[in-house]
Amino acid sequence: MIKSLKPKSEFSRNVLTLMTGTTIAQAIPIAISPILTRIYTPEDFGLLALFLAITIIIGSIANGRYELAIMLPEKDEDAINISALGFIISSSMSLILLILVFFFNDYFVNVIGNKEIGLWLYFVPITVFLIGLWNVLNYFNNRQKNYKDLRNATILKSIVLATIQLSVGFLKNGVTGLISGEIISKIFANTRLLKNMIKNRSLTSRISKTKIISMAKKYKNFPIISLPSSFFTALHPNLFSVLLSSLYNVTLLGHYYMAQRVLGLPSTLMGVSIGQVFFQSAVKEKEKTGQARIVFKSTVKKLFIIALPFFAALFFVVEDLFAFVFGEGWRIAGTYSQILIPLFFIKLLSSPVSMINTVFEKQIYGLYISIILLISNIGIIVGSYYYELEPKTMFTILSFVLFIEYSLFLIHYYLLSGGDYISRIFSGTAD
């Protein structure tokens, strides 16, 4: 009976393994959220969101995007040298950032428009390094199908994060506990995954300067094309957060951050896990058939079946849910969440399969998409500020416009999963 309930396909088993870890990891911060929202203020969460936005923007290019190439070579020797290349780039970038922050801290504070962030800018370099290291280790372990270790690292990160944020929050007012928890938890998670790489000495011994340079040249399209694409992808939502803080206020950013945190829960629980396995499965299908249409359809279907009931039910209760769970002071975040639900629904369907651009080495498409999203986000918030629109009106426009855009992106991913549909359109054979 029990065996009959187990997923039969390797894809489903791998997704289940990652989702189990992600679910447990997310259950911990969800469980403590009612406590966190009562010991930290919306302004504290706004400062956390601002710090995360800065580090995510820079961290998105910390490895030159070479980590994406870790999945592609047939030989593990090539993959480990690509990993070493990513580590070198991340370390170099973090050192440069440390120098810049040390000498130009006041300048950066003035540009960002928030004095409270000044102290925490000194912690940006180490956080960017940890993000870069995590990206390398994540893809390397994904390549090795170490899904249980990825699951355990995710759980460990969540436990450490919750422990630090709670303990420091009870002892000290302000954002210290929130940000320090993010940093320390990343250290523990990276250490857990790093063990898998360094224990394989027969593989790490093959790391060489010559091979690293060779891999850098072979996969040069990743820093040339994927890096700008990744940067713009990280820039459009996170620059929105920075502008929301500077043009409006950091408290509004705190409410928006909490709305994102709740609405992004399905994506965190299953979107990332499914995306990881989709990438690996799509690469394998492409190697066999030249397409990735089968795994694409299967993935989107699973996402739709799970996402639709969740978001439909949440729409009718989200305002009262926020007030009950987080406190009455967070009701406005529930209002913003209700407005943004259509956007997060379509993002959940689209984002996990966006790696199809990388699978077919058409990173330029991802760059175009990122630029479109960046222009839309900046245009909406700057335009709303200029015309003095209320936050609710601004979020309504944002949700509507981006829903349309992500729907079009999903169509693009479907067409690309059948091969290079641009050339087939011109040849008259596109389906």
Buried (B, 14 or more C-beta within 10 A) or exposed (E): EEEEEEEEEEBBEBBBBBBBBBBBBBEBBBEBBEBBBEBBBBBBBBBBBBBBBBBBBBBBBBBBBBBBBBBBBEEBBBBBBBBBBBBBBBBEBBEEBBEBBEEEBEEBBEEBBBEBBBEBBEBBBBBBBBBBBBBBBBBBBBBBBBBBBBBBBBBBBBBBBBBBBBEBBEEEEBBBBBBBBBBBBBBBBBEBBBEBBEEBEEBBEBBEEEBBEBBBEBBEBBBEBBBBBBBBBBBBBBBBBBBBBBBBBBBBBBBBBBBBBBBBBBBBBBBBBBBBBBBBBBBBBBEEEEBBBEBBEBBBEBBEEBBEEBBEEBBEEBBEBBBBBBEEBBBBBBBBBBBBBBBBBBBBBBBBBBBBBBBBBBBBBBBBBBBBBBEBBBEBBEEBBEEEBEBEEBBBBBBBBBBEBBEEBBEBBBBBBBBBBEEBEEEEEBE
